[in-house]
Amino acid sequence: MTLTVENQADQSRYALLKDGEVIGVAEYELRDGTIVFVHTVVDPEKRERGMASQLVQTALDDVRDRTDLRVVATCPYVRRWLADHPEYRELQRR
């Protein structure tokens, strides 16, 4: 099994792929220097423990490494993930 995450900017989402098949997404909206994560879901029939966390962490790492966007989380999962990972809080203060 190979898991990858890719930014599918044309669809405003980060996609979690398992062996090339999209099994989860972290959807976002871009607004005036901000990336707003609005919804995260992983297919319950294909998910395994930690997949949603891997999706969110990889998406946030990409935002940190490739942009200067400030992160806003309206998605409850991303909001909770950020609360549990203080090392990513600087993304919310950019």
The 8 nearest C-alpha neighbors of each residue, nearest first, counted from 0:
[[1, 18, 2, 17, 19, 3, 16, 20],
 [0, 2, 18, 17, 3, 19, 16, 20],
 [3, 1, 17, 16, 18, 0, 15, 4],
 [4, 2, 16, 15, 1, 5, 17, 19],
 [5, 3, 15, 14, 16, 54, 13, 57],
 [6, 4, 14, 13, 7, 3, 15, 16],
 [5, 7, 13, 8, 12, 14, 4, 58],
 [8, 6, 12, 9, 10, 13, 5, 11],
 [7, 9, 11, 10, 6, 12, 13, 5],
 [8, 10, 7, 11, 12, 6, 13, 27],
 [9, 11, 8, 7, 12, 26, 13, 6],
 [12, 10, 8, 27, 9, 26, 7, 28],
 [13, 11, 26, 7, 25, 10, 27, 8],
 [12, 14, 6, 25, 5, 24, 7, 58],
 [13, 15, 24, 5, 4, 23, 12, 16],
 [16, 14, 4, 23, 21, 22, 3, 24],
 [17, 15, 21, 20, 19, 3, 2, 22],
 [16, 18, 2, 20, 19, 1, 22, 21],
 [17, 19, 1, 20, 0, 16, 2, 3],
 [18, 20, 16, 17, 21, 1, 3, 2],
 [21, 19, 16, 17, 18, 22, 15, 23],
 [22, 20, 16, 15, 23, 14, 17, 19],
 [23, 21, 42, 16, 41, 15, 20, 17],
 [24, 22, 41, 15, 40, 14, 21, 42],
 [25, 23, 14, 13, 40, 39, 15, 26],
 [24, 26, 39, 13, 12, 38, 14, 27],
 [27, 25, 12, 38, 37, 36, 11, 24],
 [28, 26, 36, 35, 37, 11, 12, 34],
 [27, 29, 35, 34, 30, 11, 36, 26],
 [28, 30, 34, 33, 35, 27, 31, 32],
 [29, 31, 33, 32, 34, 28, 35, 68],
 [32, 30, 33, 29, 34, 68, 69, 28],
 [33, 31, 68, 30, 69, 34, 29, 67],
 [34, 32, 69, 68, 30, 31, 29, 70],
 [33, 35, 29, 70, 28, 68, 69, 71],
 [34, 36, 71, 28, 27, 72, 37, 70],
 [35, 37, 27, 72, 74, 26, 73, 38],
 [36, 38, 74, 73, 27, 26, 35, 72],
 [39, 37, 74, 26, 25, 36, 40, 27],
 [40, 38, 25, 24, 26, 74, 76, 41],
 [39, 41, 23, 24, 42, 25, 38, 51],
 [40, 42, 23, 22, 43, 46, 51, 24],
 [41, 43, 22, 45, 44, 46, 23, 40],
 [44, 42, 46, 45, 41, 47, 40, 22],
 [43, 45, 42, 46, 41, 47, 22, 23],
 [46, 44, 42, 43, 22, 47, 41, 17],
 [47, 45, 43, 42, 44, 41, 50, 48],
 [46, 48, 50, 49, 45, 43, 51, 44],
 [47, 49, 50, 46, 51, 52, 53, 45],
 [48, 50, 52, 51, 53, 47, 46, 54],
 [49, 51, 53, 52, 48, 47, 54, 46],
 [52, 50, 54, 53, 49, 55, 41, 40],
 [51, 53, 55, 49, 50, 54, 56, 80],
 [52, 54, 50, 56, 51, 55, 57, 49],
 [55, 53, 51, 52, 57, 56, 15, 58],
 [54, 56, 58, 52, 57, 53, 59, 51],
 [57, 55, 59, 53, 58, 54, 52, 60],
 [56, 58, 60, 54, 59, 55, 53, 61],
 [59, 57, 55, 61, 56, 60, 54, 62],
 [60, 58, 62, 56, 61, 57, 55, 63],
 [61, 59, 57, 63, 62, 58, 64, 56],
 [60, 62, 58, 64, 59, 63, 65, 57],
 [61, 63, 59, 66, 60, 65, 64, 58],
 [64, 62, 60, 61, 65, 66, 59, 67],
 [65, 63, 61, 62, 60, 66, 67, 59],
 [66, 64, 62, 61, 63, 67, 60, 68],
 [67, 65, 62, 68, 63, 64, 61, 69],
 [66, 68, 69, 63, 65, 93, 62, 32],
 [69, 67, 33, 32, 66, 34, 70, 62],
 [68, 70, 33, 93, 91, 90, 34, 32],
 [71, 69, 91, 34, 90, 33, 35, 68],
 [72, 70, 35, 34, 91, 36, 73, 69],
 [73, 71, 36, 78, 74, 35, 77, 37],
 [72, 74, 37, 36, 75, 71, 78, 35],
 [73, 75, 37, 38, 72, 77, 76, 36],
 [76, 74, 78, 77, 79, 73, 72, 38],
 [77, 75, 79, 78, 74, 80, 39, 38],
 [78, 76, 80, 79, 74, 75, 72, 81],
 [77, 79, 75, 72, 81, 76, 80, 74],
 [80, 78, 82, 76, 81, 77, 75, 83],
 [81, 79, 77, 83, 82, 78, 76, 84],
 [80, 82, 84, 78, 83, 79, 77, 87],
 [81, 83, 79, 80, 84, 85, 78, 88],
 [82, 84, 80, 81, 85, 79, 78, 86],
 [85, 83, 81, 86, 82, 87, 80, 88],
 [86, 84, 88, 87, 83, 82, 81, 89],
 [85, 87, 84, 88, 89, 81, 83, 90],
 [88, 86, 85, 89, 90, 84, 81, 91],
 [89, 87, 90, 85, 91, 86, 81, 92],
 [88, 90, 92, 91, 87, 93, 86, 85],
 [91, 89, 88, 70, 92, 69, 93, 87],
 [90, 92, 70, 89, 69, 88, 93, 71],
 [93, 91, 89, 90, 69, 88, 70, 71],
 [92, 69, 90, 91, 89, 68, 67, 70]]
